[in-house]
Amino acid sequence: MVAPVRPAAAVRARSVADVQATLRWATAHGVPITPRGGGTGKAGGCVPCEGGVVLSLAGLDRLRSIRPEHGFAEVDAGLITGTFRDAADEARLYYPPDPGALDACTLGGNVATNAGGPAALKYGVTRDQVLGVEAVLADGTRIDLGRRQPKGVAGYDLARLLVGSEGTLAVVTGIRLALRARPASIVAALMPFATVQDAAQAVTLGRRSGLEPRALEFFDATALRRAAREPGFPFDPSWGALLLVEFDGEPGVPEASLARFAEGLGDRGPLEVRVAGDEARRRGLWQLRRRTSHLVKVGAVGWITEDVAVPLGSVPDLVERLPGIGEQHGVIALAYGHAGDGNLHVNLLWEDPSGAQFAERAADAVIAAALDLGGTISAEHGIGLAKRRFLPQEVGDRAIGLMRGIKQAFDPLGILNPQKVFRLQEPPC
Ligand SMILES: Cc1cc2nc3c(=O)[nH]c(=O)nc-3n(C[C@H](O)[C@H](O)[C@H](O)COP(=O)(O)OP(=O)(O)OC[C@H]3O[C@@H](n4cnc5c(N)ncnc54)[C@H](O)[C@@H]3O)c2cc1C
C-alpha cells in the first residue's frame, strides 16, 4: 500500500492556459508537479511523494466534439470516462475502454496509465483507441501529436509514447479518440465451474476455438466467497470458480457464440450457463463485477493488489500457484479479473495486523510466478510507486536506461511526477 502524502499546494486547472502557466512557473522554480485525474489509479501514480504541486485536470472536462464522419471524438483530459462512453452511445457510437472505475476516472488518467477493462479483450486498451494527444511539456510548451485518420507513420509515434507514461513525460490536456459502430446486440452469461482448473482451462480453450468473446472475466472461489457477503452477488458453495462471459454482434450471434463456447469445453464445461435475460440484468452483473475490487477487501486490515498477466496458455499454471503462495506466507491470496487477456488481479489480504510483515514476500512470489511464466508485472494499473521495485526484473537495466533517456529528453529538470516508474536520483521518495 502507498501512504498518503500532502503536497505543498494544489492547482485545479480550468484551461490549457492554466496548465501551461503552472508548468512554466514550476520549471522556473524547480518545483515537482504531480498530474492528477480522478485519483483512482492503483499504483500510487498520483501521490505527490516529492511534495510540490498537485495539478488536477478534473476541471478540464469538456467533450470538445464528436465527429462521426471522421470516426473520432476530441475531449478534454479531465472528462470522466463513463460520461464520454454515454455520450458516444447517444450518438450510436462506441468507445470500448471500460475500466472498473469508469464513473470516477478521467480519460487523461486512462491515457496516462493505458487503462484497459473487460472489453479490452476484443477491442484493445486505451492506446488502441488514441489517434492524437494534446499535451503540455514541462517548460509550458503546448504540443499536438498524432493523427486524424486511421493510418499515419510520420516520424516516431510520440502520441502513443505518451500513452502509459504515467504523467512523467508531459501533462495530457486533450485527446483524439477513435470511435466504433455501436454493437447491435450484447449478451452476457455467468458460467460457474466445478474446479478452478476447469475455469482457467476454459479461458484458454475458449479463445482458441475461433470465437471472439467481448469479455471473459474470472473469479476464483475465495474471491467469490468474500464478495458474496454482498446481497445479490452470485455464489454457490459448489462452485470452484466463475466466469462472466460476454459476446456481441448482430442479433442472434452472441447467443450462438455463448452456446458454442460452453459446448466446446466438453466434460470440463460449466456447471450451468446463466444468461442475463435482459439489458438491466446484464448491467446489474457488471455493477457487481465493478464492485468486486472493494467487496473482496471488506474485513481485511491491509492488502496488496498485484495486476499481473501471463500468456493465455499459462493462466491455469498461475491460478494453481496462488493458493500455495498465500499459505506459505500466511496471507489470503485470491484472484479475479480480465483472465481472457491473461490478466489477473491478485489480492493478498490480511485480517490481522501481523499479516503485513509477510505480505511483501507474498507479493514478490506472485511477481516471480508471473515473470517465470513469461508474463508481466502490470497489465493495466501501471508502475507508479507501488510496482517500481519490480520493473528492472521485467525489462532489464538496458531498457531502464533507454527510458531514463526519454524522460531526460521530455523533462530535463525532472519536475514531472518525479520518482514514478523508476527512481530518478537518491534518496528516492
Ligand atoms: C474499483 C477500481 C477498478 C479499476 N478497474 C480498472 C480496470 O478495469 N482497468 C484499468 O486499466 N484500471 C482500472 N482501475 C485503475 C484506474 O481506474 C485507472 O488506472 C485509471 O486510468 C486512472 O485514471 P484517473 O483519472 O483516476 O488517474 P489518476 O489516478 O488521477 O492518475 C493515474 C496516473 O496518471 C497520471 N495522470 C492522470 N491524469 C493525467 C494527465 N491528464 N496527464 C498526465 N498524467 C496524468 C497521474 O500522475 C498518475 O500517474 C481501477 C481502479 C479502481 C479504484
The ligand as an SDF file (V2000), in Angstrom:
LIG
                    3D

 53 58  0  0  0  0  0  0  0  0999 V2000
  -12.5380   -0.0590   -8.3840 C   0  0  0  0  0  0  0  0  0  0  0  0
  -11.4530    0.1690   -9.4150 C   0  0  0  0  0  0  0  0  0  0  0  0
  -11.4690   -0.5870  -10.5730 C   0  0  0  0  0  0  0  0  0  0  0  0
  -10.4960   -0.3880  -11.5500 C   0  0  0  0  0  0  0  0  0  0  0  0
  -10.5340   -1.1310  -12.7010 N   0  0  0  0  0  0  0  0  0  0  0  0
   -9.6310   -0.9230  -13.6630 C   0  0  0  0  0  0  0  0  0  0  0  0
   -9.6820   -1.6660  -14.8780 C   0  0  0  0  0  0  0  0  0  0  0  0
  -10.5550   -2.4950  -15.0900 O   0  0  0  0  0  0  0  0  0  0  0  0
   -8.7440   -1.4100  -15.8180 N   0  0  0  0  0  0  0  0  0  0  0  0
   -7.7500   -0.4700  -15.6150 C   0  0  0  0  0  0  0  0  0  0  0  0
   -6.9250   -0.2740  -16.5010 O   0  0  0  0  0  0  0  0  0  0  0  0
   -7.6780    0.2370  -14.4760 N   0  0  0  0  0  0  0  0  0  0  0  0
   -8.5850    0.0430  -13.5070 C   0  0  0  0  0  0  0  0  0  0  0  0
   -8.5250    0.7710  -12.3480 N   0  0  0  0  0  0  0  0  0  0  0  0
   -7.4140    1.7320  -12.1480 C   0  0  0  0  0  0  0  0  0  0  0  0
   -7.7200    3.1880  -12.5690 C   0  0  0  0  0  0  0  0  0  0  0  0
   -9.1060    3.4540  -12.6310 O   0  0  0  0  0  0  0  0  0  0  0  0
   -7.0560    3.5080  -13.9060 C   0  0  0  0  0  0  0  0  0  0  0  0
   -5.6470    3.3990  -13.7570 O   0  0  0  0  0  0  0  0  0  0  0  0
   -7.3840    4.8970  -14.4530 C   0  0  0  0  0  0  0  0  0  0  0  0
   -6.8670    5.0090  -15.7580 O   0  0  0  0  0  0  0  0  0  0  0  0
   -6.8360    6.0450  -13.6110 C   0  0  0  0  0  0  0  0  0  0  0  0
   -7.4260    7.2580  -14.0750 O   0  0  0  0  0  0  0  0  0  0  0  0
   -7.5320    8.5280  -13.1210 P   0  0  0  0  0  0  0  0  0  0  0  0
   -8.1560    9.6270  -13.8880 O   0  0  0  0  0  0  0  0  0  0  0  0
   -8.2060    8.1630  -11.8590 O   0  0  0  0  0  0  0  0  0  0  0  0
   -5.9910    8.8390  -12.8880 O   0  0  0  0  0  0  0  0  0  0  0  0
   -5.2160    9.1600  -11.5260 P   0  0  0  0  0  0  0  0  0  0  0  0
   -5.3630    8.0520  -10.5450 O   0  0  0  0  0  0  0  0  0  0  0  0
   -5.5550   10.5310  -11.0640 O   0  0  0  0  0  0  0  0  0  0  0  0
   -3.7090    9.1520  -12.0700 O   0  0  0  0  0  0  0  0  0  0  0  0
   -3.1140    7.9560  -12.5470 C   0  0  0  0  0  0  0  0  0  0  0  0
   -1.7580    8.3060  -13.1790 C   0  0  0  0  0  0  0  0  0  0  0  0
   -1.9780    9.0910  -14.3460 O   0  0  0  0  0  0  0  0  0  0  0  0
   -1.3480   10.3680  -14.2230 C   0  0  0  0  0  0  0  0  0  0  0  0
   -2.2560   11.3280  -14.8450 N   0  0  0  0  0  0  0  0  0  0  0  0
   -3.5860   11.4950  -14.5890 C   0  0  0  0  0  0  0  0  0  0  0  0
   -4.0950   12.4240  -15.4180 N   0  0  0  0  0  0  0  0  0  0  0  0
   -3.0900   12.8400  -16.2170 C   0  0  0  0  0  0  0  0  0  0  0  0
   -2.9960   13.7870  -17.2860 C   0  0  0  0  0  0  0  0  0  0  0  0
   -4.0380   14.4800  -17.7110 N   0  0  0  0  0  0  0  0  0  0  0  0
   -1.7740   13.9770  -17.8800 N   0  0  0  0  0  0  0  0  0  0  0  0
   -0.7030   13.2560  -17.4690 C   0  0  0  0  0  0  0  0  0  0  0  0
   -0.7320   12.3660  -16.4720 N   0  0  0  0  0  0  0  0  0  0  0  0
   -1.9200   12.1490  -15.8570 C   0  0  0  0  0  0  0  0  0  0  0  0
   -1.0990   10.5560  -12.7430 C   0  0  0  0  0  0  0  0  0  0  0  0
    0.0050   11.3920  -12.4720 O   0  0  0  0  0  0  0  0  0  0  0  0
   -0.8600    9.1320  -12.2810 C   0  0  0  0  0  0  0  0  0  0  0  0
    0.4730    8.7550  -12.5430 O   0  0  0  0  0  0  0  0  0  0  0  0
   -9.4790    0.5920  -11.3500 C   0  0  0  0  0  0  0  0  0  0  0  0
   -9.4730    1.3730  -10.1670 C   0  0  0  0  0  0  0  0  0  0  0  0
  -10.4480    1.1560   -9.2160 C   0  0  0  0  0  0  0  0  0  0  0  0
  -10.4340    2.0310   -7.9800 C   0  0  0  0  0  0  0  0  0  0  0  0
  1  2  1  0
  2  3  1  0
  2 52  2  0
  3  4  2  0
  4  5  1  0
  4 50  1  0
  5  6  2  0
  6  7  1  0
  6 13  1  0
  7  8  2  0
  7  9  1  0
  9 10  1  0
 10 11  2  0
 10 12  1  0
 12 13  2  0
 13 14  1  0
 14 15  1  0
 14 50  1  0
 15 16  1  0
 16 17  1  0
 16 18  1  0
 18 19  1  0
 18 20  1  0
 20 21  1  0
 20 22  1  0
 22 23  1  0
 23 24  1  0
 24 25  2  0
 24 26  1  0
 24 27  1  0
 27 28  1  0
 28 29  2  0
 28 30  1  0
 28 31  1  0
 31 32  1  0
 32 33  1  0
 33 34  1  0
 33 48  1  0
 34 35  1  0
 35 36  1  0
 35 46  1  0
 36 37  1  0
 36 45  1  0
 37 38  2  0
 38 39  1  0
 39 40  1  0
 39 45  2  0
 40 41  1  0
 40 42  2  0
 42 43  1  0
 43 44  2  0
 44 45  1  0
 46 47  1  0
 46 48  1  0
 48 49  1  0
 50 51  2  0
 51 52  1  0
 52 53  1  0
M  END
$$$$
